Amino acid sequence: SIILRVMDDFGRVGYSPILTLQPGGLGYEVSVPDTATVGGPADFPVTVRLLDLGTGLVVASQDTVFSVDVYSGQTGQLGVGSWSVGSSVLAAGTASFSQTYTGAGHIYLRVYDARGVVGISNTIVMRPDGYKRLQLVAPGETPLPGASSPTGKTGAAILQQAEVPFMVQVRATDQYWNLNDGFNAGAVTLSSSEGSVQAGNPVNNGAPLIGGVGDYELIIHNQGN
C-alpha cells in the first residue's frame, strides 16, 4: 500500500488516499541443488519464493499454500518415484523444506497453486544410494527403478523351453532398485532349484558385474517350475 504526495513550488501539498497495488504478475522461483542422493534417508534442500515478475522482488504479503510435483528430466512426465513433500505454505513469500525422491536420474520440481501460478526448478541429478540389493531380471520382466515395488520390476516371466538357452540379467541396485552403474566388482554366482545352473552354466558364472550389470545365458535341462 502507498500514499502519493504532490507539492508545487509555493509549498502547497496534497495527498492521495491509501492505494493498494497488486503485483504485475506472479511466479514461483524454485531452487534445488545440482546433485543429490535418492532417499530417504538422504534428502535435499528446496527453497521456494513468490516473485513479482515485474520487479523480481519477493511478494511477502501472500502466504499461499502451494503444491509440489516431481518430473522426469528425460521424459518430461510425472516421475515414477515417490517424494516426501507434496505441498507447503509460504511465510512472508518464502518457503524452505527438505525433499526426498526415490528415483535416480535427472529430475525437476514443479510448484503451483490454486490460482495457476507456477514455477519450475533447475534440473537436479539424483544419484543411486550405493549398492544394497541384487536384482535378477528374467525374460518378460522389465526393471522399474525408483518406483514403489517389492521387486523393482514390471511384467511377468515368460515360459521357457528346457534345453533352449535364454538370457537373464543381474543388476546391482540401491534400496529403491536404482541401478548402481558405477559398481564394477563382485563375483555373481547363479544356481537353480533343479540343479542345472552351476559352475560353467552359464559360462560366465561367477564373473563380476560391469557397470552394475551382468548378462547370463542359461540352459535349463529339466522341465518344471
C-alpha positions as CSV (number, residue, x, y, z in Angstrom):
1,S,0.0,0.0,0.0
2,I,1.2,3.5,-0.8
3,I,0.2,7.2,-0.5
4,L,1.0,9.7,-3.2
5,R,2.2,13.1,-2.3
6,V,2.1,16.2,-4.6
7,M,3.7,19.6,-3.9
8,D,4.0,22.8,-6.0
9,D,6.7,25.5,-6.0
10,F,4.7,27.5,-3.4
11,G,4.8,24.7,-0.9
12,R,1.2,23.6,-1.3
13,V,0.9,19.9,-0.6
14,G,-1.8,17.3,-1.3
15,Y,-2.1,13.6,-0.6
16,S,-3.9,10.7,-2.2
17,P,-5.9,8.1,-0.3
18,I,-4.2,4.8,0.5
19,L,-3.6,2.9,-2.7
20,T,-3.3,-0.9,-2.7
21,L,-1.1,-2.2,-5.5
22,Q,-1.2,-5.7,-6.9
23,P,1.9,-7.3,-8.5
24,G,2.1,-7.0,-12.3
25,G,2.4,-10.8,-12.5
26,L,3.4,-13.6,-10.1
27,G,5.7,-16.6,-10.5
28,Y,7.5,-19.1,-8.2
29,E,11.3,-19.2,-8.1
30,V,12.3,-22.8,-7.1
31,S,15.9,-23.6,-6.2
32,V,17.4,-27.0,-5.6
33,P,21.0,-28.3,-5.7
34,D,22.6,-29.7,-8.8
35,T,23.0,-33.2,-7.4
36,A,21.6,-35.2,-4.5
37,T,21.2,-38.9,-3.4
38,V,18.0,-40.7,-3.6
39,G,16.2,-41.2,-0.3
40,G,15.2,-41.2,2.4
41,P,17.2,-41.3,4.5
42,A,19.0,-38.8,2.3
43,D,17.2,-35.6,1.4
44,F,18.0,-32.3,-0.4
45,P,17.0,-28.6,0.4
46,V,14.3,-26.8,-1.6
47,T,13.7,-23.0,-1.5
48,V,10.5,-21.5,-3.0
49,R,9.9,-17.8,-3.4
50,L,6.9,-16.0,-4.8
51,L,8.1,-13.2,-7.0
52,D,6.6,-10.2,-8.6
53,L,7.7,-10.8,-12.2
54,G,7.7,-7.1,-13.0
55,T,10.2,-6.2,-10.3
56,G,11.8,-9.5,-9.4
57,L,11.1,-8.8,-5.7
58,V,9.6,-11.3,-3.2
59,V,5.9,-10.8,-2.6
60,A,5.9,-11.0,1.2
61,S,2.2,-10.2,1.6
62,Q,0.8,-13.6,0.3
63,D,1.2,-16.6,2.5
64,T,-0.1,-19.1,-0.1
65,V,-0.4,-22.9,0.0
66,F,1.3,-24.5,-3.0
67,S,1.7,-28.0,-4.4
68,V,5.0,-29.8,-5.3
69,D,5.4,-32.4,-8.1
70,V,8.5,-34.1,-9.3
71,Y,9.0,-34.7,-13.1
72,S,11.5,-36.8,-15.1
73,G,14.0,-34.7,-16.9
74,Q,14.3,-37.4,-19.6
75,T,10.6,-37.7,-20.4
76,G,9.0,-34.5,-19.1
77,Q,6.4,-36.7,-17.5
78,L,5.5,-37.0,-13.8
79,G,8.2,-39.0,-12.0
80,V,7.5,-42.7,-11.2
81,G,9.4,-42.4,-7.9
82,S,8.0,-41.2,-4.6
83,W,8.6,-37.8,-2.9
84,S,8.0,-36.8,0.7
85,V,6.7,-33.2,0.4
86,G,3.7,-32.7,-1.8
87,S,2.7,-29.3,-0.5
88,S,3.9,-26.5,1.7
89,V,3.0,-22.9,2.6
90,L,4.7,-19.6,2.1
91,A,5.7,-17.5,5.1
92,A,6.4,-13.9,4.0
93,G,6.7,-15.0,0.5
94,T,9.3,-17.8,1.1
95,A,9.3,-21.5,2.0
96,S,12.2,-23.8,2.7
97,F,11.9,-27.5,3.2
98,S,13.8,-30.8,2.8
99,Q,12.6,-33.1,0.0
100,T,13.3,-36.7,-0.8
101,Y,12.9,-38.7,-4.0
102,T,13.4,-42.4,-4.7
103,G,14.3,-42.4,-8.4
104,A,17.8,-41.9,-9.8
105,G,18.3,-39.7,-12.9
106,H,17.6,-36.2,-14.0
107,I,14.5,-34.6,-12.4
108,Y,13.0,-31.2,-11.8
109,L,10.3,-29.8,-9.4
110,R,7.1,-28.1,-10.5
111,V,5.5,-25.8,-7.9
112,Y,1.9,-24.5,-8.5
113,D,-1.1,-23.1,-6.6
114,A,-4.8,-22.9,-6.9
115,R,-4.6,-19.6,-8.8
116,G,-2.5,-21.1,-11.6
117,V,0.8,-19.5,-10.5
118,V,3.6,-21.9,-11.5
119,G,7.4,-22.3,-11.0
120,I,9.9,-24.8,-12.4
121,S,13.2,-25.6,-10.6
122,N,16.6,-26.2,-12.2
123,T,17.4,-29.8,-13.1
124,I,18.8,-32.0,-10.3
125,V,20.8,-35.2,-10.9
126,M,19.6,-37.9,-8.4
127,R,22.3,-40.4,-7.7
128,P,21.6,-44.0,-6.5
129,D,22.2,-44.7,-2.8
130,G,25.1,-47.2,-3.3
131,Y,24.8,-51.0,-3.8
132,K,22.2,-52.5,-1.5
133,R,20.5,-55.3,-3.5
134,L,20.9,-57.8,-6.3
135,Q,18.1,-57.9,-8.8
136,L,17.5,-60.7,-11.3
137,V,15.5,-59.8,-14.4
138,A,14.1,-62.8,-16.4
139,P,12.7,-62.7,-20.0
140,G,9.3,-60.9,-19.9
141,E,10.3,-58.7,-16.9
142,T,11.4,-55.0,-17.1
143,P,13.2,-53.1,-14.4
144,L,11.2,-50.3,-12.8
145,P,13.8,-48.4,-10.8
146,G,12.7,-45.9,-8.2
147,A,9.1,-47.0,-8.1
148,S,7.3,-48.3,-5.0
149,S,7.5,-52.0,-5.8
150,P,8.6,-55.1,-3.8
151,T,10.5,-56.4,-6.8
152,G,11.5,-53.3,-8.7
153,K,10.2,-54.9,-11.9
154,T,7.1,-54.9,-14.1
155,G,5.8,-57.7,-16.3
156,A,5.9,-61.5,-15.7
157,A,8.5,-64.1,-16.6
158,I,7.6,-65.9,-19.8
159,L,7.6,-69.6,-20.5
160,Q,11.0,-71.1,-21.4
161,Q,11.8,-74.5,-23.1
162,A,14.1,-77.0,-21.5
163,E,17.5,-77.3,-23.3
164,V,16.9,-74.0,-25.1
165,P,19.2,-71.2,-24.0
166,F,17.7,-67.9,-22.6
167,M,19.2,-64.7,-21.1
168,V,18.8,-63.3,-17.7
169,Q,20.2,-60.1,-16.3
170,V,21.6,-59.4,-12.8
171,R,21.7,-55.8,-11.6
172,A,23.4,-54.1,-8.6
173,T,20.9,-51.7,-7.2
174,D,20.2,-49.5,-4.2
175,Q,17.3,-50.0,-1.8
176,Y,14.9,-48.4,-4.4
177,W,16.1,-50.7,-7.2
178,N,18.1,-47.9,-9.0
179,L,21.0,-49.3,-10.9
180,N,24.4,-48.5,-9.5
181,D,26.2,-48.2,-12.8
182,G,29.5,-47.3,-11.1
183,F,29.8,-50.8,-9.5
184,N,32.5,-52.9,-11.1
185,A,33.2,-55.8,-8.8
186,G,31.7,-58.8,-7.0
187,A,31.5,-62.4,-8.0
188,V,27.9,-63.2,-9.0
189,T,27.1,-66.9,-8.8
190,L,23.8,-68.2,-10.2
191,S,22.2,-71.5,-9.3
192,S,18.8,-73.2,-9.9
193,S,16.5,-75.2,-7.7
194,E,16.7,-78.2,-10.0
195,G,20.5,-78.2,-10.3
196,S,21.1,-77.3,-14.0
197,V,22.6,-73.8,-13.2
198,Q,26.0,-74.3,-11.7
199,A,29.7,-73.8,-12.4
200,G,30.1,-73.5,-16.2
201,N,26.3,-72.9,-16.9
202,P,26.3,-70.0,-17.7
203,V,29.8,-69.9,-19.0
204,N,30.4,-66.6,-17.1
205,N,29.0,-67.8,-13.8
206,G,31.0,-66.2,-11.0
207,A,32.1,-63.2,-13.1
208,P,32.0,-59.7,-11.6
209,L,29.4,-57.1,-12.6
210,I,30.4,-54.4,-15.1
211,G,28.6,-51.1,-14.8
212,G,26.4,-52.8,-12.2
213,V,25.1,-55.3,-14.8
214,G,25.8,-58.9,-15.7
215,D,24.1,-60.7,-18.6
216,Y,24.0,-64.5,-18.5
217,E,22.9,-67.2,-21.0
218,L,21.4,-70.1,-19.1
219,I,20.3,-73.6,-20.2
220,I,17.8,-75.5,-18.0
221,H,17.9,-79.2,-18.6
222,N,14.8,-80.3,-16.7
223,Q,11.1,-79.4,-17.1
224,G,9.0,-77.8,-14.3
225,N,8.9,-74.6,-12.3
